[in-house]
Amino acid sequence: MMQQELFNVSEMEQQNPLYGRRVGFIGKFSNRASLIKKVKEYGASDKSKDGVTRDTQILVMGDAIKQEDLNRLCCYEHDGWKPLKISESELEGIFKGHFSGYETPLVPVKNVSIDFSYYTWTPPIIEDTGEEGSGVRRSSPLVYGDANPIYGMEIYVPERPNENMAIIRQIIGNFGGYATPKYDDDTNVIMLGEKTLSLLKQGVKDEVILKIEKQYNESSSRIFNIQFTSEPDFIEWVKKRMERFPDESTLSLLNRYLSGK
């Protein structure tokens, strides 16, 4: 008797961790085709297949996993799509009725949890495969150099009790960026304050980070393709820029900012 014959649909939803879930497979297995067929027989989604997608809920990890699969998984987890990872032996245990500890939501849930690694993240290169591709990934933090990295960028500058915030936004505007106190799907860069960044290094999330997480997780966006920078790093770049390419307007704003410190 097959496993699904032992339960009615509602009981399977409650007990069988494979039921209705999208299962993916990466790496080498004893018999990949047989495993994919078997998870579907045990009630997994018909979309269960080789590889990993953003909607994969349970990911079976085999031996000798290709780097391209690990890169894709890394990007998807960075975006908040974090499948439950199990081994082939654990999957065989599920087939035998060992269900405890493998629970996942019936519908995939996006959940970005920002830590300091997001500030320093260098994305791996993955092939763009249409709906599941990532497009061009931006490295963090924003790289300052001779070129102007903020031109044409929408930069989220969180509100904070600092009389210099208006000056920061004006300087950003002088360099062709658009500073906004609102984070949305059009945001390219997030400029963190010194306190927020210091806390994040210590593993503490302040209200700025929690707000970013909440807004992204509740949005329709499937990719967290954001660069981070900090107010101190930006000001340091502006200082060096003014030494080489001074302009009266930006210099005046910079001096007002520094004198307000």
KAKABEL-V261246 format. One record per pair of residues at least 12 apart in sequence whose ideal C-beta (glycine too) atoms are under 10 Angstrom apart, sorted by sequence separation. I is the first residue (numbers start at 1). J is the second residue. D is the distance in whole Angstrom. If there is no record, write none. Layout:
BEGIN
I	J	D
I	J	D
END
This chain:
BEGIN
4	16	8
7	19	8
23	35	9
24	36	9
36	48	6
45	57	8
48	60	10
61	73	9
73	85	9
90	102	7
125	137	8
157	169	6
169	181	8
177	189	8
179	191	8
196	208	5
197	209	10
212	224	9
238	250	7
242	254	6
3	16	7
23	36	8
35	48	10
36	49	6
44	57	9
45	58	10
123	136	9
124	137	8
142	155	9
155	168	9
166	179	10
193	206	9
195	208	9
196	209	7
238	251	9
241	254	9
242	255	10
4	18	10
25	39	9
36	50	7
44	58	8
59	73	7
123	137	4
155	169	9
165	179	9
177	191	10
192	206	10
212	226	8
3	18	9
4	19	8
24	39	10
35	50	10
86	101	9
122	137	9
123	138	7
138	153	10
157	172	7
193	208	7
238	253	9
239	254	7
3	19	9
23	39	5
86	102	7
121	137	9
123	139	6
165	181	8
192	208	7
196	212	10
212	228	10
238	254	6
22	39	10
23	40	8
33	50	9
51	68	10
52	69	6
56	73	9
59	76	10
84	101	9
121	138	9
122	139	5
123	140	9
155	172	6
172	189	9
192	209	8
21	39	9
32	50	7
51	69	7
52	70	9
54	72	10
84	102	6
121	139	7
122	140	8
155	173	10
190	208	9
23	42	9
39	58	8
50	69	10
53	72	9
84	103	8
120	139	9
121	140	5
153	172	9
172	191	8
190	209	10
235	254	8
238	257	9
239	258	8
18	38	9
52	72	6
56	76	8
84	104	5
120	140	6
121	141	9
155	175	10
157	177	10
192	212	9
238	258	10
18	39	6
23	44	5
29	50	10
39	60	8
51	72	8
52	73	5
54	75	9
55	76	9
83	104	8
84	105	10
119	140	6
120	141	7
150	171	10
160	181	10
18	40	9
21	43	8
22	44	7
23	45	7
51	73	10
54	76	5
61	83	10
82	104	10
118	140	7
119	141	6
150	172	6
153	175	9
155	177	5
156	178	10
157	179	5
159	181	5
169	191	10
190	212	7
235	257	7
18	41	10
19	42	8
20	43	7
21	44	6
22	45	4
24	47	9
25	48	8
53	76	8
54	77	10
59	82	9
60	83	10
117	140	9
118	141	10
150	173	10
152	175	10
153	176	8
154	177	8
155	178	7
156	179	8
157	180	7
158	181	7
159	182	9
168	191	8
235	258	8
18	42	5
19	43	4
20	44	7
21	45	6
22	46	9
23	47	9
24	48	7
25	49	8
26	50	8
36	60	9
52	76	7
57	81	9
59	83	4
60	84	10
61	85	5
63	87	10
151	175	6
152	176	6
153	177	5
154	178	5
155	179	5
156	180	6
157	181	6
158	182	9
17	42	10
18	43	6
19	44	7
20	45	6
22	47	5
23	48	4
24	49	7
25	50	5
26	51	6
35	60	7
52	77	10
54	79	7
56	81	8
57	82	10
58	83	6
59	84	7
60	85	8
61	86	7
62	87	8
63	88	9
83	108	8
150	175	5
151	176	4
152	177	7
153	178	7
154	179	8
155	180	7
156	181	8
157	182	10
158	183	8
168	193	10
183	208	9
187	212	9
16	42	7
17	43	10
18	44	4
19	45	9
21	47	10
22	48	6
23	49	8
24	50	7
25	51	7
26	52	6
54	80	9
55	81	7
56	82	10
57	83	6
58	84	5
59	85	5
60	86	6
61	87	6
62	88	6
82	108	10
149	175	9
150	176	7
151	177	7
152	178	8
153	179	9
154	180	6
156	182	7
157	183	10
231	257	10
235	261	9
16	43	6
17	44	9
18	45	9
21	48	8
22	49	8
24	51	6
25	52	8
35	62	9
54	81	4
56	83	5
57	84	7
58	85	8
59	86	7
60	87	7
61	88	8
81	108	7
82	109	9
148	175	6
150	177	4
156	183	4
16	44	9
24	52	4
32	60	9
53	81	8
55	83	9
56	84	9
58	86	6
60	88	6
80	108	10
81	109	9
82	110	9
148	176	7
149	177	9
150	178	9
154	182	10
156	184	8
165	193	9
183	211	7
187	215	9
200	228	9
24	53	7
52	81	9
54	83	9
56	85	10
61	90	9
80	109	8
81	110	6
82	111	7
148	177	9
150	179	9
154	183	10
183	212	6
187	216	9
12	42	9
13	43	9
18	48	8
22	52	10
26	56	9
32	62	8
53	83	9
60	90	8
61	91	10
80	110	4
81	111	8
82	112	9
154	184	8
156	186	10
185	215	9
200	230	10
12	43	6
22	53	7
24	55	9
25	56	9
29	60	8
52	83	7
60	91	5
79	110	7
80	111	5
81	112	9
82	113	9
154	185	10
156	187	5
162	193	7
183	214	10
184	215	8
185	216	9
197	228	9
22	54	10
24	56	4
27	59	10
29	61	10
30	62	9
58	90	10
80	112	4
154	186	5
155	187	8
156	188	9
157	189	9
158	190	8
160	192	10
161	193	10
162	194	10
183	215	5
184	216	10
197	229	10
198	230	10
22	55	5
23	56	7
24	57	9
25	58	10
26	59	7
27	60	8
29	62	5
30	63	10
52	85	10
58	91	8
79	112	7
80	113	8
154	187	5
155	188	7
156	189	7
157	190	8
158	191	8
160	193	5
162	195	10
182	215	9
183	216	8
197	230	5
9	43	9
21	55	10
22	56	5
23	57	7
24	58	7
25	59	8
26	60	8
27	61	6
28	62	5
29	63	8
60	94	10
78	112	8
80	114	10
153	187	9
154	188	5
155	189	4
156	190	5
157	191	5
158	192	8
159	193	10
160	194	10
185	219	6
187	221	10
196	230	8
197	231	8
3	38	10
21	56	9
22	57	5
23	58	5
24	59	5
25	60	5
26	61	6
27	62	3
28	63	5
77	112	9
153	188	4
154	189	7
155	190	8
156	191	7
157	192	9
158	193	7
160	195	8
184	219	8
185	220	8
196	231	9
197	232	8
7	43	9
21	57	4
22	58	8
23	59	8
24	60	7
25	61	8
26	62	7
27	63	5
28	64	5
58	94	9
152	188	8
153	189	5
155	191	6
156	192	10
157	193	9
160	196	8
183	219	9
185	221	5
190	226	6
191	227	10
192	228	6
194	230	7
195	231	10
197	233	9
4	41	7
20	57	9
21	58	5
22	59	10
23	60	7
24	61	10
25	62	7
27	64	6
28	65	8
184	221	9
188	225	8
189	226	7
190	227	7
191	228	8
192	229	7
193	230	7
194	231	6
3	41	8
4	42	7
27	65	4
28	66	9
150	188	9
158	196	7
185	223	10
187	225	10
188	226	7
189	227	5
190	228	5
191	229	5
192	230	5
193	231	5
194	232	5
2	41	6
3	42	5
4	43	5
18	57	9
26	65	5
27	66	8
78	117	9
150	189	7
187	226	6
188	227	7
189	228	7
190	229	7
191	230	7
192	231	7
193	232	9
194	233	10
2	42	8
3	43	7
17	57	9
18	58	7
26	66	7
78	118	8
149	189	8
187	227	10
189	229	6
190	230	10
191	231	6
192	232	10
2	43	10
17	58	7
150	191	9
192	233	9
194	235	10
26	68	10
27	69	7
191	233	9
26	69	4
27	70	10
78	121	7
183	226	9
191	234	6
25	69	10
26	70	8
58	102	7
24	69	9
78	123	7
189	234	10
26	72	9
58	104	6
75	121	10
78	124	10
142	188	9
160	206	10
26	73	7
57	104	5
74	121	9
142	189	6
160	207	9
57	105	7
75	123	6
141	189	9
142	190	9
158	206	10
160	208	7
24	73	9
42	91	10
57	106	8
74	123	8
75	124	7
140	189	9
141	190	10
142	191	9
158	207	9
159	208	9
57	107	9
74	124	6
75	125	9
76	126	9
138	188	8
140	190	9
158	208	5
57	108	6
73	124	10
75	126	6
138	189	8
141	192	9
158	209	9
39	91	7
42	94	8
55	107	9
56	108	8
57	109	9
71	123	9
72	124	8
74	126	8
156	208	10
35	88	7
38	91	9
42	95	6
55	108	5
71	124	4
73	126	10
158	211	8
38	92	9
41	95	9
54	108	7
70	124	8
71	125	7
72	126	5
158	212	8
39	94	9
53	108	9
71	126	5
72	127	8
79	134	8
32	88	10
35	91	7
39	95	9
54	110	8
68	124	9
70	126	10
71	127	9
76	132	9
78	134	9
141	197	10
156	212	8
31	88	10
35	92	9
38	95	7
67	124	8
68	125	9
69	126	9
72	129	9
177	234	10
30	88	7
68	126	7
75	133	10
76	134	8
24	83	7
26	85	10
29	88	6
68	127	7
75	134	5
78	137	9
156	215	10
175	234	10
23	83	9
27	87	10
28	88	9
35	95	9
72	132	8
22	83	9
23	84	10
24	85	10
27	88	9
72	133	9
21	83	9
29	91	9
30	92	10
72	134	8
75	137	7
172	234	8
175	237	9
21	84	9
23	86	9
25	88	9
71	134	10
168	231	7
171	234	8
175	238	8
171	235	8
174	238	9
25	91	9
165	231	9
168	234	7
172	238	10
175	241	8
17	84	8
164	231	9
168	235	8
171	238	6
23	91	8
167	235	10
17	86	9
162	231	8
156	226	8
168	238	10
119	190	9
160	231	9
164	235	9
118	190	9
155	227	9
156	228	10
18	91	9
119	192	7
158	231	10
174	247	8
153	227	8
155	229	8
157	231	8
174	249	6
175	250	8
18	94	6
53	129	9
55	131	10
56	132	10
114	190	10
153	229	10
173	249	10
174	250	5
17	94	6
18	95	9
54	131	9
55	132	9
150	227	10
157	234	10
173	250	10
16	94	8
51	129	9
53	131	8
54	132	7
119	197	7
149	227	9
171	249	9
53	132	5
150	229	8
155	234	9
170	249	9
171	250	6
174	253	7
19	99	10
52	132	9
54	134	10
149	229	8
170	250	9
173	253	10
174	254	10
16	97	9
17	98	10
18	99	9
21	102	9
51	132	9
116	197	8
119	200	7
15	97	9
17	99	6
22	104	10
118	200	8
119	201	8
170	252	10
171	253	5
16	99	6
17	100	9
21	104	6
116	199	10
117	200	10
170	253	5
171	254	7
15	99	6
17	101	9
18	102	8
20	104	10
21	105	9
116	200	5
143	227	9
150	234	8
169	253	10
14	99	10
15	100	10
17	102	4
21	106	7
115	200	7
116	201	5
142	227	5
144	229	8
149	234	10
167	252	10
168	253	9
171	256	10
16	102	9
17	103	6
18	104	10
20	106	5
21	107	10
22	108	7
114	200	8
115	201	9
116	202	9
137	223	9
140	226	8
141	227	7
142	228	7
143	229	9
167	253	5
170	256	9
171	257	7
17	104	7
19	106	8
20	107	9
21	108	9
116	203	7
138	225	6
140	227	5
141	228	5
142	229	4
150	237	9
166	253	10
167	254	8
170	257	9
15	103	10
115	203	7
134	222	10
135	223	7
137	225	6
138	226	7
139	227	7
140	228	5
141	229	5
142	230	9
149	237	8
167	255	10
14	103	10
115	204	10
134	223	6
136	225	8
138	227	5
139	228	10
140	229	8
141	230	7
144	233	7
148	237	10
164	253	10
167	256	6
168	257	7
115	205	8
132	222	9
133	223	9
135	225	7
137	227	10
138	228	10
144	234	8
166	256	10
167	257	5
3	94	9
6	97	9
114	205	7
118	209	9
131	222	9
134	225	7
142	233	8
166	257	10
167	258	10
3	95	7
113	205	9
141	233	7
142	234	8
144	236	8
145	237	8
164	256	8
165	257	10
3	96	9
13	106	7
144	237	4
148	241	8
164	257	5
167	260	7
3	97	8
114	208	10
115	209	9
118	212	9
143	237	10
144	238	9
146	240	10
163	257	10
164	258	9
114	209	5
142	237	9
145	240	10
146	241	9
162	257	10
164	259	10
113	209	10
114	210	9
144	240	8
145	241	10
164	260	5
144	241	8
148	245	10
163	260	6
164	261	8
114	212	6
146	244	8
162	260	9
114	213	6
146	245	9
162	261	10
112	212	8
113	213	7
112	213	6
111	213	8
112	214	10
114	216	9
123	225	9
121	224	10
112	216	5
113	217	9
111	216	10
112	217	6
121	226	10
110	216	8
111	217	6
118	224	8
121	227	9
110	217	6
121	228	8
109	217	9
110	218	9
118	226	8
119	227	10
120	228	8
110	219	9
112	221	10
119	228	5
110	220	10
114	224	9
118	228	7
119	229	9
110	221	9
119	230	8
110	222	7
112	224	5
114	226	10
116	228	10
110	224	9
112	226	10
114	228	9
80	213	9
80	216	7
79	216	9
80	217	6
80	221	9
81	222	8
79	221	9
80	222	9
81	223	10
79	222	7
80	223	9
81	224	10
79	223	5
80	224	6
78	223	9
79	224	5
76	222	9
78	224	6
79	225	8
76	223	9
78	225	9
75	223	8
75	224	9
75	225	9
55	222	9
54	222	6
54	223	9
END
